[in-house]
Amino acid sequence: MASENVFSARLRAATWSDHGDNETSAYMSALVEGRLDRDEYAVLVAQLHPVYDLLERAADRMASDPVAGPFDLAGLRRRDALEADLAFFYGPRWRSRIEPNAATARYCDRIREVCSEWPGGFVAHHYTRYLGDLSGGQYIGVQVRKTLDLSAGDDGVRFYRFPGKPKAYKDRYRAMLDAAPWDAAEQSRIVGEVKAAYRLNAALTEEIGERLRLDAA
């Protein structure tokens, strides 16, 4: 049972407000309220692709690390699903039709900087993305499917579909966070990096909203 004394609970509590800041951005508000059209939603998919591409390349490099490697649980990776969704929205030549915005580029720069050599940094960014996908991302997937009337299988929302139950993934992930042999200083450093990852993700969606001229109403 979760306790304030275990790292997963402390990490969640310490970064809760950072997580909430992203949820209230103009773009994310429009997304969950069903105010985006197909093209406006597809922009998010396009911006997430380079983030996951880099993060999963880092996972390959971290595979042999005894602490960071196991966090790359089978079935979690999202790049293939994102590419299937991009082909659905943009067509088979989707790679030539998308490019990272400035905020996405900064996010990617940070992943390059900390996720290939620092195991704790890799876990911080990995946690921020995949635990979010397994939690609030599941609600977003339902809303996207409903709003865009995506009734043909999982086309367009494969990003949100995992081969196992989200709760099982989350329970396993949090157990590994609690068992990781990080001292207090390293745990604090990881908390700081998670907070940075949330800020980078918020900037990504904020820039999309600005370009689409969305407001939070």
Buried (B, 14 or more C-beta within 10 A) or exposed (E): EEEEEBBBBBBBEBBEEBBEBBBEBBBBBBBBEEBBEBEBBBBBBBBBBBBBBBBBBBBEBBEEBEBBBBBBBEEBBBBEBBBBBBBBBBEEEBEEEBEBBEBBEBBBEBBEEBBBEBBBBBBBBBBBBBBBBBBBBBEBBEBBBEBBEBEEEBBBBBBBEBEEEBEEBBEBBBEBBBEBEBEEEBBEBBBBBBBBBBBBBBBBBBBBBBEBEBEEE
